[in-house]
Amino acid sequence: MENVSPSCPKEATRFKHLRKYMYNYEAESSSGVPGTADSRSITKINCKVELEVPQLCNFILKTSQCTLKEVYGFNAEGKPLLKKTKNSEEFAAAMSKYELRLGVPEGKKVFLYPEKGEPKHILNIKRGIISALLVPPETEEDKQVLFTDTVYGNCSTHVTVMTRKGNVATQISTERDLQQCDSFQPISTGVSPLALIQGLVRPLSTLLSSSQSCQYTLDSKRKHVSEAICKEQHLLLPFSYKNKYGMMTHITQTLKLEDTPKTNSRFFNAGTEKVGLAFESTKSTLPPKQAEAVLTTLQELEKLSISEQNAQRANLFKKLVTELRGLNEEAVKSLLPQLIEVSSPITLQALVQCGQPQCYTHILQWLKSEKAHPLLIDVVTYLVALIPEPSTQRLREIFNTAREQQSRATLYALSHVVNNYHQMTQEMTQDLQDIADYLLEQIRNECTGDEDHTYLILRVIGNMGRTMEQVMPRLKSSVLKCIRSAKPSLLIQKAAIQALRKMELRDEGILLQTFVDGAAPVDKRLAAYLMLMRGPSQADINKIARILPREQNEQVKNFVASHIANILNSEELDIQDLKNLVKEALKESQLPTVMDFKKFSRNYHLSKSVSLPSLDPVSATIEGNLIFDPNNYLPKESMLKTTLTVFGFAPTDLVEIGLEGKGFEPTLEALFGKKGFFPDSVNKALYWVNGRVPDHVSKVLVDHFDYIKEDKHEQDMVNGIMPIVEKLINDLKSKEIPEARAYLRILGEELGFVRLQDLQLLGRLLLSDLPDSLKILATQSRERAYISFKDTSLL
């Protein structure tokens, strides 16, 4: 009599207890492009497989007589010629060394109990055998969708009963889209933190089309598996045609039943280690020679540096970075002192470019222990923070460095790593709490501490506001106190307002109060207005519309009127709700007339919405702010931002640049005046692309830069622009350095800000190195510049 237990009913398994099921197992993996026989890579495994059933739902898997073969050529018909690999005997011994115990309680979730010494790559092969034998339970329905346990995790499986004998299924097929399985995670690629395209650090599953189909022949009396054939296909989409043909990998597993002898053993010891059926990651352990190869490559690089044979340096450096990515953490740690002794600058560059955890784990600790230059620590910290998927250890290291350095680079690095860490983990960890406590301490006493440091902290809080608001709501309250207080400087009050840019703005009456306060400075009032308009209520809009006609400050009145008029005329998808609020508010009010843009603050807005067949609507927006000093009609703050919105998704701020401060009118003249850097260089660039400028772009250039298509210019782009660069630097050197700051945001993340004082140092660097760099860029980019400028007509 079968020992049926409540946790394992008879119908939960197709294998009867006190029997052994003997199979011949064959697996073949083929990679390449179908139709190109001699370029394919083929590996084949053969084994004898024994599945013993001492108890219902508990099994013992044994594999023996295994061989491992590989292709060495193809015959005239294109069929592969196989031979045993050099390590076939070693492979056979590893496969047969340990038996594998497993349990399938209730016939659903699979648990494995491997021996302690079983290598993971051998265990993964056995996982594949088990997965191929797991046939879903049959029902009266011929078609159904079930969630089943596989080597790729829990997968949605389409099950079809192909044939029946009476009420018993004799042939069943299954289909799976492996990308929908919860543990389908191909490896990630190494990537430099300096790479413009960081996406490939994500799992490569996004570039694959992966599917699996299985065909089962079942015994009509005993219902066990007589034959199983499972086929997988992994297609590399970037190199495919119609997502069907191209570079792909085929994997075929076949199990054929040979015998079902009886057994008397009922013993089953689960063991101490318990793992799931899903594949485990296996990192190959590299031989000591690999570490020697890294050292040799670095030594060759150092020799080239001394001999100035620079032509070979790029390839050698790439080789060095690739070899470092192949080392594990222990290997890097033990090798690091030798690498530094050969060349610490090249080693540091290679470790940063490596982009793998084993490379950057020790960088910051080493730099601090060597008492490296603070600027070097800043640069490396910033780059390490940009590497995706940060660990808790990296978060803590960057926090410690930022707390010690308190520099712009390290604190902005902290904001980037906090955002990435929280987005990845979605947890409120103690490390994040510690960071929030630190930031809260820096803006205590209503932001009345050191002005430069407080300004930096507020900018950094703004960069990670969404995360910090969730971690510590009290931080937002402290920021609001800085806005409300008259103690800090105007610069700090505005920075506090802008620190709210990523936070939820619900019932923040302080913003409306600040805007309607006629005694407050213009730029603070407009900063509060712009922040409020990110998510205003109908009551907020009604009050703004009601008081605007009576506004005494013409700069405020003109800016708000132009901003509201632009909302009404905008085609941007994301502000349609805001447009409705404005229309409702203006039923009882009228907008003031917008005045001369050369003297009064205003908001600029250009948007275009496009609907394409079978695609969601898309809108693109270019927005700018120009705020003037009410006393002298000179600009004191400017901003330019481009936004892309796809219907159904939040708008994406592609690029935003801003300039704010006081006393930088001479700098603006040097940059934007009639004979300034930008107008003159734009003129030359436009002439360089044959004057093919869209009409609407020409109008803007004429209005702002006095650009005239007929102007004659230097024929050589580089020779034409270099004197302008030199003139800009000299102009800036001759002026009193202003108290002004410029910032840059890309995709909503603020990368940092610079003081205009920094331009003098930048100028010296540019004048020494820029000419040759510009010539290279000009040679490579001539056609692209014309095409990209021409494409602005799409707006």
Secondary structure, DSSP 4 states (H G I P E B T S, - for coil): ----BTTB-GGG-SS-TTEEEEEEEEEEEEEE-TT-GGG-EEEEEEEEEEEEEEETTEEEEEEEEEEEEEEEEE-TTS-EEEEE-TTHHHHHHHHHH--EEEE-GGGSS-EEE--TT--HHHHHHHHHHHHHH-PPPP-S-SEEEEEEEETTEEEEEEEEEEEEETTEEEEEEEEEEGGGSTT--PPPPP--TT-S--GGGS-GGGGEEEEEEEEEEE-TTT--EEEEEEEEEEEEEEEEETTTEEEEEEEEEEEEEEE--B---------S--EESS----PPPPPHHHHHHHHHHHHHHHHHHHHT-GGGHHHHHHHHHHHHHTS-HHHHHHHHHHHHHHHHHHHHHHHHHH-SHHHHTTHHHHHHHTT--HHHHHHHHHHHHHSSS--HHHHHHHHHHHHHH--HHHHHHHHHHHHHHHHHH----HHHHHHHHHHHHHTHHHH-S-HHHHHHHHHHHHHTHHHHHHH-HHHHHHHHHHHH-SSS-HHHHHHHHHTTTTS--SS-HHHHHHHH-TTS-HHHHHHHHHHHTTS--HHHHHHHHHHGGG-S-HHHHHHHHHHHHHHHH---GGGHHHHHHHHHHTTS--PPPP--TTTS-EEEEEEEEE--TTS--EEEEEEEEEEE-TTT--EEEEEEEEEEEETTS--EEEEEEEEEEES-HHHHHHHHSTTSHHHHHHHHHHHHTTT---HHHHHHHHHHH---TT----SSHHHHHHHHHHHHHHHHHHSPPPEEEEEEEETTEEEEEEETTHHHHHHHHHHHHHHHHHHHHHHHHHHHHHHHHHGGGG-
